[in-house]
């Protein structure tokens, strides 16, 4: 965060992100209010209706988001949220992680975990294949043995595991 | 009454002293320290990930394992603070001020010994307090009706607003997002579906364990990645000589310790306490101590004060969880969720119906902290070496652990996707200074708070006046208002004082 003073670094401004977050929470508050209104937020024949509590929760979210929005606009315009380079670093984790999570419903947990570790270690960590493969096989194997064999907790499996008859 | 407590506690020791439970303590503490040391895993999400493993255990063994993970994580936070200048948990931040300078000047062993010992002292003080006070609080709370219950929730959440260093409006937004997420799904009272917008996956609402794993686990990894952390730590060696030498100097600081214990216990019972408690204890020690000027350059007293207070607060957070069903910290909230899963109803009735469980837990706190102190003092070099494993190996492994943890909560792959969403949300909220703890606590307590709120209104026919209808509920509500509006009150005070001392 100190980098903001160097001037050379560029990236999204903290102010813009604060404003964006406030708008996002306000949108969320509106969705909650809308959802409460459609199930009824008043006083029914047998007491408060289902939307009663969430309605006020949504209302408070909107009011406080408005305050945050105003505070966001008053924030000084120079502070950086993060440098582009830093955000790039974040994306280099976020994108593989998202793909990983998206693959789990189709391939089970073992194969995507293997791929994630290999990609991470060779691409980001610049490790050689032997070590990467060792970790990538070892970690899922460890969880297979402890969770499925020892604690009898089933983990998601895909076609590969079915082929192997696990 | 007090004598009864000691008889109960004696039985508790009998339960906790079972060899299997002692083994669980050792495993729990070791796991906890690893969790506390690794980036992306902390007390709250570590316990959340391991919670499903305990489903088949007896509740007493399960809670012993999980609370010991909590103690271990608290100890682990001190290791990273002292050796690497990276606070493992927010409440270890104040420990870095003097702990890391000590390590840099080659006194890492002393700093760690002081930190662990102070943690132990703080925790021990808090446990003694729990032993003496919790049963009384629980007995008192047995008279609570829905209005009083809601007032206690109100007090808990209002103190978040008043105490946290983040802007109040942000704290409230974060808290209310939690309440809204808790409301999603089936409404228990009317049996109606709400806020699901036709998405079948949302029928059961949001599981707070998923939220905890995502917000704290994935969010933390993203943050660590952004900072491009390279762990360049100081080596740690603790030998009995250093421990002994440090222990001999510690009694000198008894006044600091005692003060920090009291600050910690007080702040721990009111939620959101541990972090402010550690800073407050550090600040006061700095002002009072005759070495105050040297604070920040590696003064041992500057390690003792915040560590004692943080652990007293972290442990004291268990008191309202056990006695009232209102957890004082995110980790305590996860433990409370565990109680519900094991089929125990947290709150005052626990002391009556599950006396064996409660006293077994309290006894295990005593034993767990003794075991913990011995373990961490002997195994520090091992844990310091874990931190030397490069992040590009640790990060994917932690991602895998988080995904497995999220899946095993309900055996549902949709939860793994939700975890990722919560992770990105956690990163965004943390970067924009929205506190995460109120969000988590609100998801956990949302349903109970709403139920108490609706029941009280039902009793009064919709009149808000029910929250001021008797001295007890009025007092709690008034305390809540004071806690929530504290920043305004404090501002008013300082203005008043400013006006009187400087007559214009």
Interface residues (C-beta under 8 A of the other chain):
Chain A: X14 X17 X18 X21 X25 X28 X29 X31 X32 X35 X36 X39 X43 X44 X46 X47 X48 X49 X50 X51 X52 X53 X54 X57 X58 X60 X61 X64 X65 X67 X68 X71 X81 X82 X86 X87 X89 X90 X92 X93 X94 X96 X97 X98 X100 X101 X102 X104 X105 X109 X113 X116 X117 X119 X120 X121 X124 X125 X126 X127 X135 X139 X140 X143 X147 X151 X152 X153 X154 X155 X156
Chain B: X52 X53 X56 X167 X169 X170 X172 X173 X176 X177 X179 X180 X183 X187 X189 X190 X192 X193 X194 X195 X197 X218 X221 X222 X225 X226 X227 X228 X390 X392 X393 X395 X396 X397 X399 X400 X403 X404 X407 X408 X411 X413 X414 X416 X417 X419 X420 X423 X424 X427 X428 X429 X431 X432 X434 X450 X453 X454 X457 X458 X462
